[in-house]
Amino acid sequence: MMSREDLENKTLTELKRIAAFYGVAPIGDIGNKESWIKALVSFPGAAIDQLRDGNGLRFPEPYRIHDLLSQASDLLGSPTDSQIALIRATVRGEKMRDNIDQYYQERLFTLWLAKKLIQDAVRLL
């Protein structure tokens, strides 16, 4: 993120481009550089304040997260030896020949990735 000083050295067009990248709207008149600078300088703090206030993404109690993630992991099950072999092949970029089989291959791989991410998240709690 850029400092106010860095932003003040940008043109109005550059400020609009930067704001568009972040999805930030000006605070005030769209033709005024200061409106864009205010928005770009204030959004990081606003995001953190919202997190602390429990708006948008929030921190639930760790035990609840752990319980829910553990339940989700259990629902996904564990891969069989054949499924692990196909996952390894998928990681190497190998695809099954039949389009329908490819669909299920990708679905299996996505489920495995989801399970792995869930398990990593549980370990971090």
C-alpha positions as CSV (number, residue, x, y, z in Angstrom):
1,M,0.0,0.0,0.0
2,M,1.2,3.4,-0.8
3,S,1.7,6.3,1.6
4,R,-0.2,9.6,1.3
5,E,2.9,11.2,0.0
6,D,3.3,8.6,-2.8
7,L,-0.4,9.0,-3.7
8,E,-0.1,12.8,-3.8
9,N,2.5,12.5,-6.6
10,K,0.1,10.5,-8.8
11,T,-2.2,11.9,-11.4
12,L,-5.9,11.7,-11.1
13,T,-5.9,9.0,-13.8
14,E,-3.3,7.0,-11.9
15,L,-5.3,7.3,-8.7
16,K,-8.4,6.1,-10.4
17,R,-6.6,3.1,-11.9
18,I,-5.1,2.2,-8.5
19,A,-8.6,2.6,-6.8
20,A,-10.2,0.4,-9.5
21,F,-7.6,-2.3,-8.9
22,Y,-8.5,-2.4,-5.2
23,G,-12.2,-1.8,-5.8
24,V,-12.3,1.4,-3.8
25,A,-14.7,4.3,-4.5
26,P,-13.7,7.9,-3.9
27,I,-14.8,9.7,-0.8
28,G,-16.4,12.8,-2.2
29,D,-16.1,14.4,-5.7
30,I,-14.9,11.9,-8.3
31,G,-13.0,14.7,-10.1
32,N,-11.0,15.7,-7.1
33,K,-7.6,13.9,-6.4
34,E,-8.1,14.3,-2.7
35,S,-11.3,12.2,-2.8
36,W,-9.3,9.3,-4.3
37,I,-6.4,9.8,-2.0
38,K,-8.7,9.7,1.1
39,A,-10.2,6.5,-0.1
40,L,-6.9,4.8,-0.9
41,V,-5.3,5.9,2.4
42,S,-8.3,4.9,4.6
43,F,-9.4,1.5,3.2
44,P,-6.7,-0.6,5.0
45,G,-7.6,0.9,8.4
46,A,-11.3,0.6,7.7
47,A,-10.8,-3.1,6.9
48,I,-9.0,-3.8,10.1
49,D,-11.6,-1.9,12.1
50,Q,-14.4,-3.9,10.5
51,L,-12.6,-7.1,11.4
52,R,-12.2,-6.0,15.1
53,D,-15.9,-4.9,15.2
54,G,-17.1,-8.3,13.9
55,N,-18.3,-7.0,10.5
56,G,-17.6,-9.0,7.4
57,L,-15.0,-11.7,8.0
58,R,-14.6,-12.2,11.7
59,F,-12.9,-14.3,14.3
60,P,-15.3,-16.8,15.9
61,E,-14.3,-18.6,19.0
62,P,-11.4,-21.0,18.2
63,Y,-13.1,-24.0,19.7
64,R,-16.1,-23.5,17.3
65,I,-13.9,-23.2,14.3
66,H,-12.0,-26.3,15.3
67,D,-15.2,-28.3,15.8
68,L,-16.7,-27.2,12.5
69,L,-13.5,-27.8,10.5
70,S,-13.1,-31.2,12.1
71,Q,-16.7,-32.1,11.2
72,A,-16.1,-30.9,7.6
73,S,-12.9,-33.0,7.4
74,D,-14.7,-36.1,8.7
75,L,-17.5,-35.6,6.1
76,L,-14.9,-35.6,3.3
77,G,-13.5,-38.9,4.4
78,S,-10.0,-40.2,3.6
79,P,-8.7,-41.1,0.1
80,T,-8.2,-44.8,-0.7
81,D,-4.9,-46.0,-2.1
82,S,-6.2,-45.9,-5.7
83,Q,-7.5,-42.3,-5.1
84,I,-4.1,-41.3,-3.7
85,A,-2.5,-42.7,-6.8
86,L,-4.8,-40.8,-9.1
87,I,-4.2,-37.6,-7.0
88,R,-0.5,-38.0,-7.5
89,A,-1.1,-38.5,-11.3
90,T,-3.2,-35.3,-11.3
91,V,-0.5,-33.3,-9.5
92,R,1.9,-34.4,-12.3
93,G,-0.6,-33.0,-14.9
94,E,-1.8,-36.4,-16.1
95,K,-5.4,-36.5,-17.3
96,M,-7.7,-39.4,-17.9
97,R,-8.8,-39.8,-21.5
98,D,-12.6,-39.8,-21.1
99,N,-14.2,-36.4,-20.5
100,I,-16.5,-37.7,-17.8
101,D,-13.7,-39.4,-16.0
102,Q,-11.7,-36.2,-16.2
103,Y,-14.5,-34.4,-14.5
104,Y,-14.5,-36.9,-11.6
105,Q,-10.7,-36.8,-11.6
106,E,-10.8,-33.0,-11.1
107,R,-13.6,-33.3,-8.5
108,L,-11.5,-35.9,-6.6
109,F,-8.5,-33.6,-6.7
110,T,-10.5,-30.6,-5.5
111,L,-12.0,-32.6,-2.6
112,W,-8.5,-33.7,-1.7
113,L,-7.2,-30.1,-1.8
114,A,-10.1,-28.9,0.3
115,K,-9.4,-31.7,2.9
116,K,-5.8,-30.7,3.0
117,L,-6.6,-27.0,3.5
118,I,-9.1,-27.9,6.3
119,Q,-6.5,-30.1,8.0
120,D,-3.9,-27.3,7.8
121,A,-6.3,-24.8,9.2
122,V,-7.2,-27.1,12.2
123,R,-3.4,-27.5,12.9
124,L,-3.0,-23.7,13.0
125,L,-5.8,-23.2,15.6
